[in-house]
């Protein structure tokens, strides 16, 4: 049996240096409220780990979308499942915190990545890795591509002068959507609060990412799956962010998504980026990681010209783009999927969208 796990605290858990580790309350709440979500992409007969099976069934029924028949399992069920049959764990993302939990719930170590694999996943998931190993190699055509990111390990006068020369985005190397980001514009004072945040990030995570603030036109991404045989391209993801935080995904066919992006960027540019990603990552990842992979990108306006930032960040885990791809195959009409937060609870919604709302 394949057992799927929604652990959205994964990005924060990558910062942990030891276990047990307690993620922030908001991350734990998100996991608790939406633990049923893997049923939207699971196959017939798969299992989904939840806290309350009855509540998961009710939440899934409210979505009213076609889905496979899955078995909802609680942590107490895992020991008997692991002992009784061949077991494969398919989490949102792999980290040592999740592995520690699974071991305490009776999952055999043979079903989990070893310490070396976990450390590689952690290192490659650091925004520094993509900034140094992926982004420069993808920006092969300055006429159509752009992007720059630096890893700063100490704050000095040179960095301060650079900050004063334009608008910048500061990011924690490991952080979840919308968290761990600060925007700094010309004339903004370097307040004690901001300097304290920078020093704290450097102390805890070794450095802070520094990226130019682009004139963004469109958020999008490319979704892949890493297997032992190589890297397969799954499709495009068109999504919205608000101050860096995830806000929703478009549910549409590949032709519809491609048509929208092509109004800004030529299709051959997208094809080149996709081919380069596969070329660069194929020798590196299949031996240490198998599973979903997503790369966030942007269309930006630079001196009046539309360009692609071919790697804003790389997510060595499942993404909402993968979820949208799975739902687009099951929901016949164009729509939007969103994570909502109302009255102290997270929810997941899907609504139809008319063509004039694109």
Secondary structure, 3 states (H helix, E strand, C coil): CEEEECCCCHHHHCCCCCCCCCCCHHHHHHHHHCHHHHHHCCCCCCEEECCCHHHHHHHHHHHCCCCCCCEEECHHHHHHHHHHCCCEEEECCCCHHHHHHHHHCCCCHHHCCCHHHHHHHHHHHCHHHHHHHCHHHHCCCCCCECCCEEEECCCCHHHHHHHCCCCEEEEECCCCCCCCEEEECCCCCCCHHHHHHHHHHHHHHCCEEEEECCEEEEEEEEEEEEECCEEEEEEEEEEEEECCEEEEEEECCHHHHHHHHHCCCCHHHHHHHHHHHHHHHHHHHCCCCCEEEEEEEEEEEECCEEEEEEEEEEECCCCHHHHHHHHHCCCCCCEEEEEEEECCEEEEEEEECCHHHC
